[in-house]
Amino acid sequence: EVMFNVLDSHDTPRLLTVCKDDADLMRQTEAFTYLQKGSPCVYYGDEVGIDGHDDPDCRKCMVWDPKKQDQEMLHFFQKLIALRQKYADVISKGDTDWRTVDDITGLVHLVRKYHGTHVHGVFNLGEKPVALRHTHKDEIALKQGLADKQLAPNGFLIYVKK
């Protein structure tokens, strides 16, 4: 419960750079991380789309001008943090059930369970869209790349069942 989950820092290339400037992949990676036990750490500027290669590029100054920030990324982080806060007990104290880990399609489906609440995370790590049987429209907490029961590459679906 006290693990420090850090994806980038002042000593590593920034996550957006590691993701080859693919904001969808970065958001998918963050969404997966926020469903894990421990404390997710956001290195300053990740929330507004700062990139950077090895030191010293990874230590560049914070971009404070909202016009130069990725406001869509910031909005995503705000939703992700709200989701994490709302289901903190489920994520911190709950069990993890790995429903699907498919190396061929790239589909990963995990469920965090605690006291009757189930937080599902479905991720497409593959290169092609993956058909989903159910999309649980009424229970969707956060999504990316979901259309007509198809989950796009770098897409994810987080839904909650009580």
Secondary structure, DSSP 8 states (H G I E B T S, - for coil): ---EEES--TTS--HHHHTTT-HHHHHHHHHHHHTSSSEEE--TTGGGT----STTGGG------GGGS-HHHHHHHHHHHHHHHHTHHHHHHSEEEEEEE-TTT-EEEEEEEETTEEEEEEEE-SSS-EE-S---GGGEEEEEEEETTEEEEEEEEEEEE-
